[in-house]
Amino acid sequence: MKFKRIAVAVLSVYAATTSWYAWGAQDQEHALGHIGDKEVVTETDVSEYLDLRTDLRSLSKNVWGVENIIREMTLTRALVLEGESKGISRQEGATPRRFDDIYAHTVFQQLRPECAPPADEEATKKFFANNPKAFTIPPSARINRVMLPKSSTVDGEPAVGWLLNQIPTVGMNNKPFDDLVAKAKTVYNLDPQGDLGWVMLSDDIPLMRALANSKEGDIVGPVNEGEFIYAFQIVSRREGRVLEWSEAAGMAANRAVRYCREQGDAKVRDDLVKKYGIKVDVEAIRAMFNRFEGRK
């Protein structure tokens, strides 16, 4: 009997359905982020920010999402402070705000470096040879997922215990992962169950970083995050690789410009984080979700 390797990990994930944001603005003075020693970002600040940035509300459903909202807010505030210190003017008639996205964007555009394409083909080939990271395709995987509320039951058993017991049977080829998916769909179907398609295993997302170390056929789980419990199956996998010149030649000049901007933007962000002492308190964010779960 062939055994698949089972990877058990506690990971951050970015799919959930119930948001602490529904609390409203009461009892939300806990600090979730810091800008130096003088300013904090509270739960109230986040609620008010999301009143304006409705496009970000879906991220407020889990720890990973709120962490990224706080990163955006703290960087926005640092850009506002940097712009004010440099005397960069706001749009005429604009009302100053702590987390002023429009003004922050104006400041960011002035701080980022100029990026010009290589002068000719020789310069383009030199850039290609000297910057393999700019032409690297990250690994990707086709992923199946089971997602269950921890408060739910499956066949009369708490979801956490049920999933914990089911994963070894899948790992020993005694039970298809699709059977777990089918059962999970009868309990919860507000988010996708089963095939998530091909996903880039990017270093930018904690879960994807963890899955990047998994092999084809692996089962990753149980994954405990917030109100949900997860399991993942790596159905197929494509390794990352560096493009050949014949593959990259047609877009290498444009890629040089984009890569310059990516590196320049990252430097601007890193410099602001260091200068203004930006910190995101992930433990405070987790505590916020624990309080939310306790109130249900």
BELNOR-V593663 format. One record per residue. N is the residue number from 1. SS is DSSP state (helix for helix, strand for strand, loop for the rest). OMEGA is omega in degrees with one decimal (999 if undefined). NEAR is the number of other ideal C-beta (glycine too) atoms within 10 Angstrom. Layout:
# BELNOR-V593663
n: [N & N]
ss: [SS & SS]
omega: [OMEGA & OMEGA]
near: [NEAR & NEAR]
This chain:
# BELNOR-V593663
n: [1 & 2 & 3 & 4 & 5 & 6 & 7 & 8 & 9 & 10 & 11 & 12 & 13 & 14 & 15 & 16 & 17 & 18 & 19 & 20 & 21 & 22 & 23 & 24 & 25 & 26 & 27 & 28 & 29 & 30 & 31 & 32 & 33 & 34 & 35 & 36 & 37 & 38 & 39 & 40 & 41 & 42 & 43 & 44 & 45 & 46 & 47 & 48 & 49 & 50 & 51 & 52 & 53 & 54 & 55 & 56 & 57 & 58 & 59 & 60 & 61 & 62 & 63 & 64 & 65 & 66 & 67 & 68 & 69 & 70 & 71 & 72 & 73 & 74 & 75 & 76 & 77 & 78 & 79 & 80 & 81 & 82 & 83 & 84 & 85 & 86 & 87 & 88 & 89 & 90 & 91 & 92 & 93 & 94 & 95 & 96 & 97 & 98 & 99 & 100 & 101 & 102 & 103 & 104 & 105 & 106 & 107 & 108 & 109 & 110 & 111 & 112 & 113 & 114 & 115 & 116 & 117 & 118 & 119 & 120 & 121 & 122 & 123 & 124 & 125 & 126 & 127 & 128 & 129 & 130 & 131 & 132 & 133 & 134 & 135 & 136 & 137 & 138 & 139 & 140 & 141 & 142 & 143 & 144 & 145 & 146 & 147 & 148 & 149 & 150 & 151 & 152 & 153 & 154 & 155 & 156 & 157 & 158 & 159 & 160 & 161 & 162 & 163 & 164 & 165 & 166 & 167 & 168 & 169 & 170 & 171 & 172 & 173 & 174 & 175 & 176 & 177 & 178 & 179 & 180 & 181 & 182 & 183 & 184 & 185 & 186 & 187 & 188 & 189 & 190 & 191 & 192 & 193 & 194 & 195 & 196 & 197 & 198 & 199 & 200 & 201 & 202 & 203 & 204 & 205 & 206 & 207 & 208 & 209 & 210 & 211 & 212 & 213 & 214 & 215 & 216 & 217 & 218 & 219 & 220 & 221 & 222 & 223 & 224 & 225 & 226 & 227 & 228 & 229 & 230 & 231 & 232 & 233 & 234 & 235 & 236 & 237 & 238 & 239 & 240 & 241 & 242 & 243 & 244 & 245 & 246 & 247 & 248 & 249 & 250 & 251 & 252 & 253 & 254 & 255 & 256 & 257 & 258 & 259 & 260 & 261 & 262 & 263 & 264 & 265 & 266 & 267 & 268 & 269 & 270 & 271 & 272 & 273 & 274 & 275 & 276 & 277 & 278 & 279 & 280 & 281 & 282 & 283 & 284 & 285 & 286 & 287 & 288 & 289 & 290 & 291 & 292 & 293 & 294 & 295 & 296]
ss: [loop & loop & loop & loop & loop & strand & strand & loop & loop & loop & loop & loop & loop & loop & loop & loop & loop & loop & loop & helix & helix & helix & helix & loop & loop & loop & loop & loop & loop & loop & strand & strand & strand & strand & strand & loop & loop & loop & strand & strand & strand & strand & helix & helix & helix & helix & helix & helix & helix & helix & helix & helix & loop & helix & helix & helix & helix & helix & helix & helix & helix & loop & helix & helix & helix & helix & helix & helix & helix & helix & helix & helix & helix & helix & helix & helix & helix & helix & helix & helix & helix & helix & helix & helix & helix & loop & loop & loop & loop & loop & loop & loop & loop & loop & loop & loop & loop & loop & loop & loop & helix & helix & helix & helix & helix & helix & helix & helix & helix & helix & helix & loop & loop & loop & loop & loop & loop & loop & loop & loop & helix & helix & helix & helix & helix & helix & helix & helix & helix & helix & loop & helix & helix & helix & helix & strand & strand & loop & loop & strand & strand & strand & strand & strand & strand & strand & strand & strand & strand & loop & loop & loop & strand & strand & loop & loop & strand & strand & helix & helix & helix & helix & helix & helix & helix & helix & helix & helix & helix & helix & helix & loop & loop & loop & loop & loop & helix & helix & helix & helix & helix & helix & helix & helix & helix & helix & helix & loop & loop & loop & loop & loop & loop & strand & strand & strand & strand & strand & strand & strand & loop & loop & loop & loop & loop & helix & helix & helix & helix & helix & helix & loop & loop & loop & loop & loop & loop & loop & strand & strand & strand & strand & strand & strand & strand & loop & loop & strand & strand & strand & strand & strand & strand & strand & strand & strand & strand & strand & loop & loop & strand & strand & loop & loop & helix & helix & helix & helix & loop & loop & loop & helix & helix & helix & helix & helix & helix & helix & helix & helix & helix & helix & helix & helix & helix & helix & helix & helix & helix & helix & helix & helix & helix & helix & helix & helix & loop & strand & strand & strand & loop & helix & helix & helix & helix & helix & helix & helix & helix & helix & helix & helix & helix & helix & helix & loop]
omega: [-178.0 & 179.5 & 170.1 & 176.7 & 179.8 & 178.7 & 178.9 & -175.6 & 171.4 & -170.0 & 170.1 & 179.2 & -172.9 & 176.1 & 175.3 & -175.1 & -177.2 & -173.0 & 172.9 & -176.9 & -179.7 & 178.2 & -168.0 & -171.7 & -176.1 & 174.5 & -177.0 & -178.8 & 177.3 & -179.5 & 179.0 & -180.0 & -177.3 & 169.4 & -174.3 & -178.0 & -171.0 & -175.9 & 175.0 & 172.8 & -176.6 & 175.7 & 176.1 & 177.6 & -178.5 & 178.8 & -179.4 & 178.1 & -179.5 & 172.5 & 178.6 & -177.0 & -178.3 & 179.1 & -178.4 & -173.9 & -179.4 & 178.7 & -174.4 & -174.8 & -176.1 & -175.0 & -178.3 & -178.9 & 179.9 & 175.9 & -180.0 & 173.4 & 179.6 & 177.7 & 179.5 & -179.1 & -178.8 & 177.2 & 176.7 & 179.7 & 178.3 & 177.8 & 176.8 & 180.0 & 179.8 & 179.0 & 178.5 & -179.8 & -179.8 & 178.6 & 178.0 & -173.3 & 174.1 & 173.7 & -178.0 & 178.1 & -178.7 & 178.5 & 179.9 & 175.4 & 178.7 & -177.2 & -173.4 & -175.5 & -176.7 & 179.0 & 179.2 & 178.4 & 177.6 & -179.9 & -178.8 & 179.8 & 179.5 & -178.7 & -175.0 & -176.8 & 172.8 & -179.5 & -179.8 & 178.3 & 176.0 & -173.4 & -177.4 & -177.1 & 179.2 & 178.7 & 178.4 & 178.0 & 178.6 & 177.5 & 179.3 & -177.7 & -174.4 & -175.0 & -178.7 & 179.9 & -179.6 & -176.2 & -179.7 & 173.5 & -178.7 & 175.9 & 177.6 & -179.3 & 169.6 & -167.0 & 166.4 & -178.1 & 165.4 & -176.6 & -177.9 & 171.1 & -179.8 & -179.7 & -176.8 & 174.8 & 177.7 & -176.8 & 177.8 & -177.8 & 175.9 & -173.3 & -177.7 & 179.9 & 178.8 & -178.1 & 178.9 & 179.7 & -175.9 & -173.9 & 178.8 & -179.8 & 175.1 & -178.8 & -179.6 & 177.5 & 178.5 & -174.6 & 177.8 & 177.1 & 179.6 & 175.7 & 176.3 & 179.1 & -178.7 & 178.9 & -179.8 & 179.9 & 178.8 & -178.6 & -174.3 & -179.8 & 177.9 & 174.4 & -177.1 & 170.3 & 176.4 & -170.1 & 175.6 & -178.0 & -179.7 & -176.8 & 174.0 & -179.7 & -173.9 & 176.1 & -174.9 & -175.3 & -176.2 & -178.8 & -178.9 & 175.9 & -178.6 & 179.5 & 179.6 & 179.8 & -178.9 & -179.8 & 178.0 & -178.4 & 179.9 & 169.2 & -178.7 & 179.8 & -4.3 & 178.4 & -175.2 & -179.1 & 176.8 & -177.5 & -171.4 & 173.7 & -172.6 & 165.1 & -178.2 & 173.6 & 175.9 & -175.4 & 178.7 & -176.5 & 172.9 & -179.4 & 174.0 & 179.0 & 175.5 & 179.4 & 170.4 & 179.4 & 180.0 & 178.5 & -172.0 & -169.9 & -174.9 & -177.7 & -173.4 & -179.7 & 177.8 & 178.8 & 178.0 & 179.2 & -179.2 & -179.1 & 175.9 & -179.8 & 178.5 & -179.3 & 178.9 & 178.7 & 178.9 & 179.0 & 177.3 & 179.6 & -178.3 & 179.8 & 179.7 & 177.9 & -179.8 & -176.0 & -174.5 & 174.5 & -178.4 & 177.1 & 174.9 & -176.9 & -176.6 & 179.2 & 177.0 & 177.7 & 177.7 & 178.9 & 177.9 & 179.3 & 176.5 & 176.9 & 179.3 & -179.5 & 178.7 & -178.9 & -176.4 & 999]
near: [5 & 6 & 10 & 17 & 12 & 15 & 18 & 12 & 15 & 10 & 20 & 19 & 22 & 18 & 20 & 22 & 14 & 17 & 18 & 22 & 20 & 10 & 15 & 9 & 14 & 9 & 11 & 18 & 11 & 15 & 14 & 26 & 25 & 19 & 22 & 14 & 7 & 8 & 18 & 18 & 26 & 16 & 23 & 15 & 22 & 26 & 18 & 16 & 21 & 19 & 11 & 11 & 17 & 8 & 8 & 18 & 14 & 15 & 19 & 18 & 23 & 24 & 21 & 22 & 22 & 28 & 21 & 16 & 24 & 24 & 15 & 17 & 26 & 25 & 20 & 24 & 24 & 24 & 26 & 22 & 19 & 20 & 20 & 13 & 10 & 10 & 6 & 16 & 9 & 17 & 8 & 5 & 5 & 12 & 6 & 9 & 17 & 15 & 21 & 19 & 16 & 11 & 21 & 22 & 11 & 18 & 24 & 18 & 9 & 11 & 19 & 15 & 11 & 7 & 15 & 8 & 15 & 16 & 9 & 10 & 11 & 9 & 13 & 20 & 15 & 13 & 19 & 22 & 10 & 8 & 16 & 10 & 9 & 19 & 21 & 12 & 13 & 15 & 19 & 19 & 24 & 16 & 23 & 18 & 24 & 29 & 28 & 25 & 17 & 15 & 12 & 16 & 13 & 20 & 8 & 6 & 13 & 15 & 22 & 17 & 13 & 22 & 25 & 17 & 11 & 23 & 22 & 13 & 13 & 21 & 19 & 13 & 12 & 9 & 14 & 12 & 22 & 13 & 12 & 27 & 18 & 13 & 17 & 24 & 14 & 10 & 17 & 17 & 10 & 11 & 12 & 12 & 21 & 17 & 14 & 15 & 10 & 13 & 17 & 16 & 23 & 13 & 10 & 9 & 19 & 15 & 23 & 20 & 14 & 19 & 22 & 18 & 12 & 21 & 11 & 13 & 17 & 20 & 24 & 24 & 25 & 22 & 22 & 17 & 22 & 23 & 19 & 24 & 23 & 20 & 25 & 28 & 28 & 21 & 17 & 11 & 19 & 15 & 9 & 12 & 12 & 13 & 17 & 10 & 12 & 7 & 13 & 16 & 14 & 9 & 12 & 22 & 17 & 11 & 20 & 22 & 13 & 12 & 17 & 19 & 14 & 14 & 15 & 15 & 15 & 10 & 13 & 18 & 18 & 10 & 13 & 22 & 17 & 10 & 13 & 20 & 15 & 22 & 17 & 19 & 18 & 16 & 9 & 19 & 24 & 16 & 13 & 20 & 20 & 11 & 15 & 17 & 14 & 7 & 9 & 7]
